[in-house]
Amino acid sequence: MYPRTQKKIAEMLKDAVFPGATYTFIDKEKMETRLIGSAAILPEREVLREGMLYDVASLTKVIVTTTLLLQLYEEGEINFEDPVRAYLPAFQSGSVTIRHLLTHTSDLKGYIKNRDALSAEDLSAALISLEPGENLGGEVVYTDTGLILAGFIIEKLTGKSVEENFEERIKQPLAMTESSYQPIDPMRCVPTQNHPTRGVIRGSVHDPKALILGGHCGSAGLFAPMNDLIRFSQMLLHFGEWEGQQILRKESVQALLRDWGNVHGQPRSLGWNLFQDGEDFVLWHTGYTGTFMILDPNRKKGFLLLSNRVHLEDRRPEWIAVRDELIAIYLKESR
């Protein structure tokens, strides 16, 4: 399947864009998963094995937080136009809505002094105290802050952590049996960065805010193998239902396939980014560690790629350029 796309992935491995990758194509009833390259280079080269868990980074935003909020919307617990302050009274602005958080149009000024040295309680308080700038609702500026605050809203409404909600509402019904915020066996995890103070990060989340917040983080923190992400993807490709489990209503998935950001030239869904394909939209999202998902429910097609491109060197500008080239090849080939 998709030979030109696979050729590009092989070129990326040869050019050391990443040490290895696991990728899957879904095309209606057909599916193909491949492993390429190594799981690790340090402390020694290690073969990439089937079933290994990846730090999926910001894919947590759409797999966990967005899905939970859609469920709460279906239950009548929230409205996406509700102000954040209705759920988090300590939040300073009365103008920022849940929709702003999810579409990255909140213009929250995210600088926090000594951020990585704070406790979870202090970091949470600092995030809730952030205020929007003058471009609220007027431009898309991607940030993790909005989805972290969205996670706090989930916790306020349910009385349970983001992690607990994921376990009960998504993981168990979809039988995503290996996915976790806290992997039991680090050696089953693909390592990420060779950090200057943490050393080779393995089985512990790469993202610094998620490291502090743990299972309360709505922006990053999830570890998952490809098979579990396939199950999640099939649920969305089948408009909310998979193997008899109704995770979302059909109308909720249909709602994702429209622009909620209302910023010309920068279409954003709730949590998800969007590609425009004629009059239709295709869902996609990336993760800092070298992951992405592209899902087209209208055509029941998907492309998932999991890599640890930050191991050992974080060459982000090069990664973005090559990744976008790969995605362009896939989108053209998938038509």
C-alpha positions in Angstrom: 0.0 0.0 0.0 1.1 3.6 -0.7 4.5 2.7 -2.3 5.6 6.4 -2.8 4.8 7.2 0.9 6.7 4.1 2.1 9.7 5.0 -0.1 9.8 8.4 1.5 9.7 6.9 5.0 12.7 4.7 4.0 14.5 7.8 2.8 13.8 9.5 6.1 15.4 6.5 8.0 18.4 6.6 5.7 18.8 10.3 6.3 18.7 9.7 10.1 15.5 11.8 10.5 14.6 9.2 13.1 16.3 6.0 14.3 13.1 4.0 13.5 9.4 4.2 13.1 6.2 2.1 13.2 3.5 3.1 10.7 0.1 2.0 9.6 -2.1 2.6 6.6 -5.9 2.1 6.9 -7.8 2.1 3.7 -11.4 1.0 4.2 -11.2 -2.8 5.0 -7.5 -3.0 4.2 -4.7 -2.3 6.7 -0.9 -2.5 6.7 1.5 -2.0 9.5 5.3 -1.9 9.2 8.3 -1.4 11.5 11.5 0.2 10.1 14.8 0.9 11.8 15.9 0.8 15.4 14.1 1.5 18.7 17.2 3.0 20.3 20.8 4.0 19.5 21.9 4.7 23.1 23.1 3.2 25.3 23.3 0.6 22.5 21.5 -0.1 19.2 18.3 -2.0 19.9 15.9 -3.6 17.4 12.4 -2.1 17.1 9.9 -4.7 18.3 6.2 -5.1 17.6 4.1 -3.8 20.4 6.6 -1.3 21.8 5.0 1.8 23.4 5.7 5.3 22.2 5.5 8.5 24.1 2.8 10.0 21.7 3.3 13.5 23.2 0.6 15.9 21.9 -1.5 13.1 20.3 -2.7 13.0 24.0 -4.6 16.2 23.2 -6.9 14.4 20.7 -6.9 10.8 21.9 -7.7 11.7 25.5 -8.8 15.3 26.2 -10.8 16.1 23.1 -12.6 12.8 23.2 -13.5 13.2 26.9 -14.8 16.7 26.3 -17.0 15.5 23.4 -18.4 12.8 25.7 -19.1 15.5 28.4 -20.8 17.6 25.7 -23.0 14.7 24.7 -23.9 14.3 28.4 -25.0 17.9 28.6 -22.2 18.8 31.1 -20.5 21.5 28.9 -21.1 23.8 26.0 -18.1 24.7 23.9 -19.1 28.4 24.0 -19.1 28.4 27.8 -16.5 30.6 29.4 -13.6 28.7 31.1 -14.3 30.7 34.3 -17.7 28.9 34.6 -15.7 25.8 35.5 -12.5 27.2 36.8 -13.5 30.2 38.9 -9.9 31.2 39.6 -9.3 31.7 35.8 -8.8 35.5 35.3 -10.7 36.1 32.0 -14.4 35.9 31.4 -14.0 36.0 27.6 -12.0 32.8 27.0 -14.3 29.9 26.1 -13.7 26.2 25.9 -13.8 26.5 22.1 -10.9 29.0 22.3 -8.9 26.5 24.3 -9.5 23.7 21.9 -8.9 25.6 18.7 -5.8 27.4 20.0 -7.4 30.8 19.6 -7.2 31.8 23.2 -4.0 33.9 22.9 -3.1 32.9 26.4 0.4 34.2 27.3 2.0 31.0 28.4 5.3 32.2 30.0 5.7 30.8 33.5 8.8 31.8 35.5 10.9 28.8 36.8 8.2 26.5 35.3 10.2 23.3 35.4 11.0 23.7 39.1 7.4 24.1 40.2 5.4 21.5 42.0 2.2 20.2 40.3 0.1 22.4 42.6 2.0 25.5 41.8 2.2 24.8 38.1 -1.5 24.3 38.0 -2.1 27.6 39.8 0.2 29.4 37.4 -1.5 28.0 34.4 -5.0 29.0 35.7 -3.7 32.5 36.3 -2.7 33.1 32.7 -4.5 35.8 30.8 -5.3 36.3 27.1 -3.7 38.9 24.8 -5.4 41.2 22.3 -5.7 38.5 19.6 -8.2 36.4 21.5 -10.3 34.6 18.9 -8.4 36.3 16.0 -5.5 34.0 15.3 -4.4 30.4 15.8 -1.3 30.0 17.9 -0.6 26.4 18.8 0.1 25.9 22.5 -0.3 23.2 25.1 -1.8 25.5 27.6 -5.4 25.3 26.3 -5.6 21.6 26.4 -4.1 21.5 29.9 -6.8 23.8 31.1 -9.3 21.7 29.3 -8.1 18.8 31.3 -8.6 20.7 34.5 -12.2 21.3 33.4 -12.7 17.6 32.9 -11.4 16.9 36.4 -13.6 19.6 37.9 -16.7 18.1 36.3 -16.0 14.4 37.0 -14.1 14.5 40.2 -11.5 12.2 38.6 -8.1 12.8 37.0 -7.7 13.0 33.3 -5.8 9.7 33.5 -8.7 8.0 35.4 -11.2 9.3 32.9 -9.2 8.0 30.0 -9.0 4.6 31.6 -12.7 4.3 32.2 -14.2 6.1 29.3 -11.8 5.3 26.4 -9.2 2.7 27.2 -11.3 0.0 28.7 -14.3 0.3 26.2 -11.9 0.3 23.2 -9.7 -2.5 24.7 -6.6 -0.2 24.4 -5.0 -2.6 26.8 -1.4 -1.4 26.7 -1.9 2.4 26.7 -1.0 4.2 29.9 0.2 7.4 31.5 2.5 5.2 33.6 4.1 2.4 31.7 4.9 -0.6 33.9 8.0 -1.7 32.0 10.2 1.0 30.7 12.1 -1.4 28.5 8.9 -1.9 26.4 8.9 1.8 25.7 10.8 3.4 22.8 13.3 5.8 24.4 13.2 9.5 23.5 15.8 12.3 24.1 19.2 11.9 25.6 18.5 14.7 28.0 21.4 16.8 29.5 20.2 16.2 33.0 17.7 13.3 32.8 19.9 11.1 30.6 18.2 8.8 28.0 14.5 9.2 28.7 12.7 5.9 28.6 9.3 5.0 30.0 9.0 8.6 31.5 7.3 11.4 29.6 9.4 13.7 27.5 7.2 16.8 27.9 8.3 18.9 31.0 4.8 20.1 32.0 3.4 16.5 31.7 6.3 15.3 33.8 5.2 17.6 36.6 1.4 17.2 36.2 1.4 13.4 35.6 -2.0 11.9 35.1 -3.6 15.4 35.4 -2.1 16.6 32.1 -4.4 17.0 29.1 -1.8 18.0 26.6 0.8 15.1 26.8 1.7 12.1 28.8 0.1 9.1 27.1 2.2 6.1 26.1 0.7 3.7 23.5 1.6 1.0 21.0 0.4 1.1 17.4 -2.2 -1.5 17.9 -4.1 0.6 20.5 -3.9 3.7 18.3 -5.3 1.7 15.4 -8.3 0.8 17.6 -8.8 4.4 18.5 -8.5 5.5 14.9 -11.0 2.9 13.7 -13.5 4.3 16.2 -13.3 7.7 14.6 -13.2 6.3 11.1 -16.4 4.5 11.9 -18.0 7.7 13.3 -17.7 6.9 17.0 -18.3 3.1 17.2 -15.9 0.2 17.0 -16.5 -3.5 17.8 -19.9 -2.7 19.5 -18.5 0.1 21.7 -20.1 3.5 21.1 -17.4 5.9 22.3 -18.9 9.0 20.6 -22.1 9.8 18.8 -22.0 9.9 15.0 -22.9 13.6 15.2 -19.9 14.3 17.4 -17.5 12.9 14.9 -19.3 14.8 12.1 -18.9 18.0 14.2 -15.1 17.4 14.3 -15.1 17.6 10.5 -15.7 21.3 10.4 -13.8 24.5 11.2 -14.4 25.7 14.8 -11.6 28.3 14.9 -13.2 30.9 12.6 -9.8 32.2 11.6 -9.5 32.6 7.8 -6.9 30.4 6.3 -6.2 28.5 9.5 -8.9 25.9 9.9 -9.0 24.2 13.3 -11.4 21.7 14.7 -12.0 20.9 18.4 -8.5 19.7 19.4 -7.7 18.5 15.9 -6.0 20.3 13.1 -7.6 20.1 9.7 -6.6 19.5 6.1 -9.1 20.8 3.5 -9.9 18.4 0.7 -12.4 20.1 -1.6 -15.4 20.8 0.5 -14.4 18.1 3.1 -12.0 18.2 6.0 -9.5 15.6 7.1 -8.4 15.3 10.7 -4.7 15.4 11.6 -2.5 16.0 14.6 1.2 15.7 15.5 3.3 15.0 18.5 6.6 16.6 19.4 8.4 13.3 19.9 7.9 12.4 16.2 4.3 11.1 15.9 1.3 12.0 13.8 -2.2 10.7 12.9 -4.2 11.6 9.7 -7.8 10.3 9.8 -10.4 10.7 7.0 -13.7 9.3 8.3 -15.6 10.2 5.1 -13.3 7.9 3.1 -12.4 5.5 6.0 -8.7 6.1 5.4 -5.9 6.8 7.9 -2.1 7.1 8.2 -0.5 6.8 11.6 3.2 7.2 12.2 5.1 6.7 15.5 8.7 7.6 15.7 11.2 8.8 18.4 12.8 11.5 16.2 14.2 13.3 19.3 16.4 10.3 20.0 19.1 11.3 20.1 19.1 14.8 18.6 16.2 17.2 18.4 16.4 18.7 14.9 12.9 20.1 14.9 13.0 22.4 11.8 14.4 19.6 9.6 11.8 17.2 11.0 8.8 19.5 10.3 10.0 20.1 6.7 10.5 16.4 5.9 7.4 15.4 7.9 5.2 17.8 5.9 6.7 16.5 2.6 5.8 13.0 3.7 2.3 14.0 4.5 1.9 15.8 1.2 3.0 12.6 -0.6 0.6 10.5 1.3 -2.4 12.9 0.7 -1.7 12.9 -3.0 -1.2 9.2 -3.2 -4.3 8.5 -1.1 -6.5 10.2 -3.7 
